[in-house]
Amino acid sequence: KVNRNVIVVLHNGAPVVLPWRKDVGAVLEMYLGGQGVGEATDMLLYGEANPCGHLAETFPLRVEDTPCYLSFGGDGITTKYDEGIYVGYRYYEKKNMPVAYAFGHGLSYTTFEISNLVLSSAELKEGGTVTATVDVRNTGKVAGKEVVQFYVADKTKTFGRPVKELKGFKKIYLEPGETKKVSVELDARSLSYYETKINDWYAKSGEYEILAGNSSDNIQTSAKLNFRTERYLPLEIKGDTTFSALLDDPRTAPIFKAYLKENDKGSDDTVIGDMGAAAKEMADAMFQGFPLKSLFSFGMGSREAAEKLIAELKKAVE
């Protein structure tokens, strides 16, 4: 068992497992400090300098928790990168998995408060920009630097997106009790993911959340942003096109909603209502997943009406 006040960790830059971390008073991570690492360590330990670095990766609790644990190394000839975009904090947050130290984590001899995130506009259009600004206050008794991190969370229910993604960060120096403003500029690219259907970066119209904090697991303030784009993803209208795809696309949603309303034969929701919210959610999920051809199964309109609907939907996405 380690019995010291401070442990200095030196390694080659990769996250390590620290089973003894709760047995020590503090951990000083020096990374690749170069030939001046000894003097720098002394200055930090004796308070001649104030630590201000933040982790550029996540430290897991166990090696088995890492996203590449099942596939790393491959068969000796081929290695598969099965984790895709879910590496680092994206993986641990999507799995809701506890970690030893989160991405962006970093301590100091003082403390900071990040608050009052304000957007220059509550709406952003393709080609435009919006500025996110926060107040940062040194709440301790020692001068120091803080790394303010800005993240974006997609609230449009686009499949396969992380809980949030880092989109900007800035380091700021503050005297004790001092408050300064920190800003970053965001645009459509800040909200986007790479969409293989169009071989380009793409962000769906809808609601996004801008978040700010000093690590991925310590978000202290946020604001809503409404994004609008005139770009649309390709949508092929055929028998197995789902209701959700039609209702989710601004070009087809009005047409399909009007058709459903006109041909709704009504239903007895008493049983579903008695089963509670979970049953309603399940029923809605089932409805969203129905293919267009199921309109015939439910008897929602004549074949002529359905053919007319399909023609209108195809014209809308041309």
C-alpha positions in Angstrom: 0.0 0.0 0.0 1.3 3.4 -0.9 1.5 5.8 2.0 2.6 9.2 0.7 1.1 12.7 0.4 1.9 13.1 -3.3 2.7 10.7 -6.1 4.5 12.0 -9.2 3.6 9.9 -12.3 5.9 10.0 -15.3 4.9 8.0 -18.4 5.0 8.1 -22.2 1.6 9.8 -22.7 -0.9 6.9 -22.6 -3.6 6.7 -19.9 -2.7 4.2 -17.2 -4.7 2.4 -14.5 -4.0 3.8 -11.0 -5.4 1.2 -8.5 -3.6 3.1 -5.6 -5.0 6.6 -6.5 -7.4 6.7 -3.4 -4.4 5.9 -1.1 -2.6 9.1 -1.9 -3.2 12.8 -1.3 -2.7 13.9 -4.8 -1.4 12.8 -8.2 0.9 15.1 -10.3 0.9 14.0 -13.9 4.0 15.3 -15.7 3.7 13.5 -19.1 6.7 14.1 -21.4 8.4 16.8 -19.4 11.7 16.7 -21.2 15.1 17.6 -19.6 13.5 20.3 -17.5 11.0 18.0 -15.9 12.8 17.8 -12.5 12.9 21.5 -12.0 9.3 21.9 -13.1 8.2 19.2 -10.7 9.9 20.9 -7.8 8.4 24.2 -8.6 4.9 22.7 -8.8 5.3 20.7 -5.6 6.6 23.6 -3.6 4.0 26.1 -4.9 6.4 28.2 -6.9 4.2 27.6 -9.9 0.5 26.7 -10.1 -0.6 23.6 -12.1 -3.0 24.4 -14.9 -2.9 21.4 -17.3 -6.0 19.4 -18.1 -6.1 15.8 -19.4 -6.3 15.3 -23.1 -7.7 11.7 -22.6 -9.7 9.7 -20.2 -8.2 7.6 -17.4 -10.3 4.4 -17.1 -10.9 2.5 -13.9 -9.8 -0.8 -15.6 -8.1 -1.8 -18.7 -11.1 -3.9 -19.5 -13.2 -0.7 -19.7 -11.4 0.7 -22.6 -13.3 0.9 -25.9 -10.7 -1.2 -27.8 -10.3 -3.9 -25.3 -12.1 -6.6 -27.3 -10.3 -5.9 -30.6 -6.9 -4.3 -29.9 -4.0 -6.3 -31.3 -6.1 -8.2 -33.8 -4.8 -11.5 -35.1 -1.2 -10.3 -35.4 -1.7 -9.3 -39.1 -4.9 -7.3 -39.1 -6.2 -4.9 -36.5 -9.9 -3.8 -36.5 -10.8 -0.4 -35.2 -14.3 -1.4 -34.2 -14.9 1.6 -31.8 -15.4 4.1 -34.7 -16.0 7.6 -33.2 -16.5 6.1 -29.8 -13.1 6.6 -28.3 -12.2 8.5 -25.1 -14.9 10.4 -23.4 -17.4 9.8 -26.3 -17.3 6.1 -25.4 -17.5 6.3 -21.6 -20.3 8.9 -21.7 -22.3 6.9 -24.3 -21.9 3.8 -22.0 -22.6 5.9 -18.9 -19.5 4.3 -17.5 -17.6 5.7 -14.5 -13.9 6.5 -15.0 -11.0 7.4 -12.8 -10.3 10.8 -14.4 -12.5 12.3 -17.1 -11.3 14.0 -20.3 -10.3 17.6 -19.6 -9.8 17.0 -15.8 -7.2 19.1 -14.1 -6.7 20.5 -10.6 -5.0 23.7 -9.3 -4.0 25.3 -6.1 -7.0 27.5 -6.5 -10.6 27.0 -7.7 -12.7 28.4 -10.5 -16.3 29.0 -11.3 -17.7 29.0 -14.8 -21.1 30.4 -15.2 -23.6 32.4 -17.3 -23.2 31.0 -20.8 -24.7 33.4 -23.2 -25.1 33.0 -27.0 -24.9 36.0 -29.3 -28.0 34.5 -31.0 -30.4 31.8 -30.1 -30.5 30.8 -33.8 -27.8 29.7 -36.2 -28.2 29.3 -40.0 -26.0 27.5 -42.4 -23.1 29.8 -43.3 -23.5 31.9 -40.2 -21.7 32.0 -36.8 -22.7 32.4 -33.2 -20.5 33.4 -30.3 -20.7 31.5 -26.9 -19.5 33.5 -23.9 -19.1 32.5 -20.2 -18.0 34.2 -17.1 -14.9 32.7 -15.4 -14.1 33.6 -11.7 -11.2 32.7 -9.6 -12.9 31.7 -6.3 -9.7 30.8 -4.5 -6.8 32.6 -2.8 -4.1 31.9 -5.4 -3.6 33.3 -8.9 -3.9 30.6 -11.6 -5.0 29.6 -15.0 -8.2 27.7 -16.0 -9.0 25.8 -19.2 -12.6 26.6 -20.2 -14.0 23.9 -22.4 -17.0 24.3 -24.8 -19.0 21.2 -25.9 -21.9 20.7 -28.3 -24.7 18.2 -27.7 -27.0 17.1 -30.6 -30.6 17.1 -29.4 -32.1 16.3 -32.8 -32.2 12.6 -32.1 -29.8 11.9 -35.0 -28.7 8.3 -34.7 -25.1 7.5 -33.8 -24.0 10.8 -32.3 -22.1 11.1 -29.0 -23.6 12.6 -25.9 -21.5 15.7 -26.5 -18.3 16.7 -28.3 -15.6 19.2 -27.5 -15.7 22.1 -30.0 -13.4 24.7 -28.4 -11.3 25.6 -25.4 -9.3 28.5 -24.0 -6.9 29.0 -21.1 -7.3 32.1 -19.0 -5.2 33.6 -16.2 -7.0 35.1 -13.2 -6.0 36.8 -10.0 -7.8 35.7 -6.8 -11.4 37.0 -6.9 -11.1 38.2 -10.5 -13.7 37.5 -13.2 -13.2 37.5 -16.9 -15.2 36.6 -20.0 -14.2 33.8 -22.3 -15.7 33.3 -25.8 -15.5 30.9 -28.7 -17.1 31.1 -32.1 -19.3 28.3 -33.4 -20.6 27.6 -36.9 -22.4 24.8 -38.7 -19.3 22.7 -38.8 -19.2 22.8 -35.0 -22.5 21.0 -35.0 -21.8 18.6 -37.8 -20.8 15.0 -38.2 -19.4 13.3 -41.3 -22.3 11.9 -43.3 -21.3 9.2 -45.8 -24.5 9.6 -47.8 -23.3 12.9 -49.1 -19.6 12.5 -48.4 -19.6 15.8 -46.5 -20.1 17.3 -43.0 -23.7 17.7 -42.1 -25.8 19.0 -39.3 -29.5 18.4 -39.1 -32.0 21.3 -38.5 -33.2 21.3 -34.9 -32.1 21.9 -31.3 -28.5 21.7 -30.0 -27.1 22.5 -26.6 -24.0 24.4 -26.0 -22.2 23.5 -22.8 -19.2 24.8 -20.9 -17.1 23.5 -18.0 -13.6 22.5 -17.0 -13.8 18.8 -17.9 -16.2 16.5 -19.8 -17.8 15.4 -16.5 -18.1 18.9 -14.9 -20.4 21.0 -17.1 -21.3 24.1 -15.2 -23.5 26.1 -17.6 -25.4 25.6 -20.8 -27.6 27.3 -23.4 -30.0 26.1 -26.2 -29.2 26.8 -29.9 -31.7 26.3 -32.8 -30.0 25.4 -36.1 -31.5 25.7 -39.5 -30.2 24.4 -42.8 -31.6 24.2 -46.3 -29.5 21.0 -47.0 -31.2 17.7 -46.9 -30.0 14.1 -46.9 -31.0 11.9 -49.8 -34.3 10.1 -49.1 -35.5 7.2 -51.3 -39.2 6.7 -51.3 -40.0 3.0 -51.5 -42.0 0.3 -49.7 -39.6 -0.1 -46.8 -39.1 3.6 -46.1 -40.1 4.0 -42.5 -42.7 6.3 -41.1 -40.0 7.9 -38.9 -37.9 8.8 -42.0 -40.9 10.5 -43.6 -42.0 12.3 -40.4 -38.4 13.4 -39.7 -37.8 15.0 -43.1 -39.2 18.6 -43.5 -39.9 17.9 -47.1 -42.1 14.9 -46.6 -43.4 15.4 -43.0 -46.4 17.8 -44.0 -47.5 15.5 -46.8 -47.3 12.3 -44.7 -49.0 13.9 -41.7 -51.8 15.1 -43.8 -52.3 11.6 -45.3 -52.3 10.0 -41.8 -54.8 12.5 -40.5 -57.1 12.0 -43.5 -57.0 8.2 -43.3 -56.9 7.7 -39.5 -59.6 5.2 -38.7 -59.2 5.8 -35.0 -58.2 3.2 -32.3 -59.0 2.2 -28.8 -56.1 3.4 -26.6 -57.7 2.3 -23.3 -55.5 -0.7 -22.9 -52.3 1.2 -23.8 -53.4 4.0 -21.5 -53.9 1.6 -18.6 -50.4 0.2 -19.1 -48.8 3.6 -18.6 -46.1 5.8 -20.2 -43.8 2.9 -21.0 -46.4 1.2 -23.2 -47.2 4.5 -24.9 -43.5 4.9 -25.7 -43.3 1.4 -27.0 -46.3 1.9 -29.2 -44.9 5.1 -30.6 -41.6 3.4 -31.3 -43.4 0.6 -33.2 -45.4 3.1 -35.2 -42.2 5.1 -36.1 -40.6 1.9 -37.4 -43.5 0.8 -39.6 -42.6 0.7 -43.4 -44.6 2.7 -45.9 -46.0 -0.5 -47.4 -47.7 -1.3 -44.1 -50.3 1.4 -44.9 -52.0 -1.4 -46.9 -51.9 -3.8 -44.0 -53.7 -1.3 -41.8 -56.2 -0.4 -44.4 -55.2 3.3 -44.3 -56.6 4.6 -47.5 -57.2 3.0 -50.9 -54.5 1.7 -53.2 -55.1 4.7 -55.4 -54.7 7.1 -52.5 -51.5 5.4 -51.4 -50.1 5.5 -55.0 -50.9 9.2 -55.1 -49.1 9.7 -51.7 -46.0 7.9 -52.9 -45.9 10.1 -56.1 -46.2 13.3 -53.9 -43.5 12.1 -51.6 -41.1 11.3 -54.4 -41.7 14.7 -56.0 -41.0 16.4 -52.6 -37.6 14.9 -52.4 -36.5 15.4 -56.0 
